[in-house]
Amino acid sequence: MSTTNNDTSDIKKAADNADVQQIEQNLQYNKQADAPEPLTDAQKTPFIDEDVRTDK
């Protein structure tokens, strides 16, 4: 059972210890995501068998 007035919660602790400058810096940093890895043949297997598709 949880209470909304529990001042020792992890969320409350995190909010109290948040570094505003670090958060702002992290939000401004435009790190580009790495390109996705190519799929293997096993990963390219369709979820629906092509023989039973009715949408083509």
N, C-alpha and C positions, 0 to 999 in steps of 0.2 A: 504494500500500500504506500503510495507516495503522497506527499503534501506539497502544496504550492508555496508554502512559507519556509521550506527547508533551505536555510542559507548555506548549508555545507554541501550542496549539490555540486557535481562536476561542472555543470553549465555555469553556475554562479561563480565558481572558482576561476573558470576560464575567462569569463567576462571581466572579473576583477583584475586579472593578470594580463589582459590583452595589451599589446603594444601597438598603439594607434599608428605610429610612424611606420612600423614594420608592415602592418596590414595595408596601409596606403601604398607603400613601395611595392608590395607583392601584387596589388591590383593594377598598378601602372606598368609593371614589367610584362612586355608582350612576347613571351616565350613561344616560339613556334613548336608545334608538336612534330615528333619524328614521323617520317613517312611510314605508312603501314607496311608490315612484312607481307610478302606474297604468300598466298594460300597454297597449301599442298593439294594434291589431287584428292586426298581423302577429305580435306576441309571444303573442297569445292562441290562436294556431293549435294545435290538439291534436296530440300526437305520433302518435296512432293515428287513422286515418280512421274516422269514425263509421259508415260503411257496412259496415266489416268487423269491427266489434266484436261479440263473442259473449257479453258479460257483461251485456247489458241485456235 
